[in-house]
């Protein structure tokens, strides 16, 4: 019997995953917008977030959370971090016991500093929890280009069962039992991608981009391991893979924000014209709090934080990085 999927969230990545899993399983996707829902059900498209993309015809959408989740065997949550908890609370009365819940969000909750899987465990105790992550740019995957992701769960048997749900066509899915490492890799790379974009916008070259990505990976790994992640995770799809894609792709929202900052634009103006959330903007403050809590040095992330939250300029940021003493590359600090 095929598992029934209820997916919460109608943005670009949520719609893409819903379209993918609809090829394997009966899938209902919830979105706030009745226009988006009607367009998916009538024309099999979501032009607001995925222009010119044709979705799997068996995918259905609903504005009712209850209708989306009440018969589901697997719940997938694809809403931004700032609304993640509330959407889950709204869905809780209708989700059957022991149903696995998988997060697609790559952010951290403000005020609590919690990962999305921690929120699931708090709001929905007793449910198997996981995260689907990796270098997954929605438009490329929906266009049928080859890509790979990771489903991370503590219980490998459930991860293997879900692997078959998410894997389709040229989208390969691997399993991993390191939920913390996979989740933090997806969160932290957004901040580094802003830094890479800042360099691109300011006219820096490929050498600068490579240095930012490489030293950024060192920062991501240091904090991720300090929080309980496994070092090898950050050399894989959820770490290096996701970081590279987000730092170099013109489809990356976080890189776009960094580029615009590097060109001298104001953050508020950049954000106001975007229809989708750049999680790195929201996460950078929480990342700095976690770095302090775990006593981890993160100079690139710190400079991004100063630009985003304290009005520092991109030139100030790169000047600050150049003033940091270079130690041994193998130094864990």
URDACOR-V397799 format. One line per field, one symbol per residue. phi: phi as a letter, one per 30 degrees, with the letter a starting at -180 (. if undefined). psi: psi as a letter, one per 30 degrees, with the letter a starting at -180 (. if undefined). burial: b if it has 9 or more other C-alpha atoms within 8 Angstrom, else e. A space follows every 10 residues. Layout:
BEGIN
phi->???
psi->???
burial->???
END
This chain:
BEGIN
phi->.ddccccckc dddddddedd dddcbdbccc bddddddddd dcchbbddcb eicccedddc baccdeddcd cdcbcccbcd edcedddddd dedcddeidd bcccdcbbdd icidddddde dddbdjceba bcbkdbdedd dddjddabbb ccbddddded ddeddddahc ccbccaccdd ddddeddddd dddddddedd ddjdcddded ddddddddde dededddjdc ededccddce ddddeddcdd ddddddeddd dddjddeedd ddccdbdcdd dddedddddd dddchcdbdd ddddedddcb iddddedddd ddddddcddd ddd
psi->kkkkkjkjkg aeeeeeeeee fffflkkkkk kekfeeeeee eefhlifefi kgkklkffkl llgjeefeff gkfkkkjhll efgeeeeeee feffklkgkk kkkfkiakkl efgkleeeee eeeikfkkkl kkaaiijeee effgkklklk jklejeeeee efefefkkbg jkkllkgiee eeeeeeeffe eeeeeeeeee efglaeeeee eeeefeeeee eeeeeefglk efeffaefce eeeeefffkf fkeeeeeeee efgglkeeee efgkflkjfe eefeeeeeee eeeghkkiee eeeeeeeefg glleeeeeee effkkkakff kf.
burial->eebbbbbbbb bbbbbbbbbb bbbbbbbbbb beebebbbbb beebbbeebb eebebbeebb bbbebeebbb bbbbbbbbbb beebbebbbe bbeebeeebb bbbbbbbbbb eebbbbbebb bebeeebbbb bbbbbbbbbe bbeebebbbb bbbbebeebb ebbebbbbee bbbbbbbbbb bbbbbbbbbb bbbbbbbbbb bbebeeebbe bbbeebbebb bbbbbbeebb eebbbbbbbb bbbbbbbbee ebbbbbbbbb bbbebebeeb eeeeeeebbb bbbbbbbbeb beebebebeb bbbbbbbbee ebebeebbeb beeeeeeeee eee
END
